[in-house]
Amino acid sequence: MGGKLLFDAPGDDYRCGTASRYEIVTSSSPITPSNFADAKPLANPPKPQPAGTQQSYTLPTHQRYVAIRAIDDVGNVGWDAQLDTE
């Protein structure tokens, strides 16, 4: 199962600046903030762009659910966004 994930870059401090990195994971069960770390990481997330920039990520083979979250330069974790790919 492949596909493409399209999203707007969230920024660093709310909708300003640029995040340091993204984490993208997959699971056969819904992904929540409390179980995000248990999901399988997907390789090669895109490099974050300035807030509001449309970005894309070509999904490799993945399970039903995919989630992405941004991390800033001091390690603060943003809210995750989850997709049900079925």
PyMOL commands that set and color helices and strands:
alter all, ss='L'
color gray80, all
select helices_A, chain A and resi 36-38
alter helices_A, ss='H'
color red, helices_A
select strands_A, chain A and resi 4-8+21-27+40-41+54-58+65-71+81-84
alter strands_A, ss='S'
color yellow, strands_A
deselect
rebuild
show_as cartoon
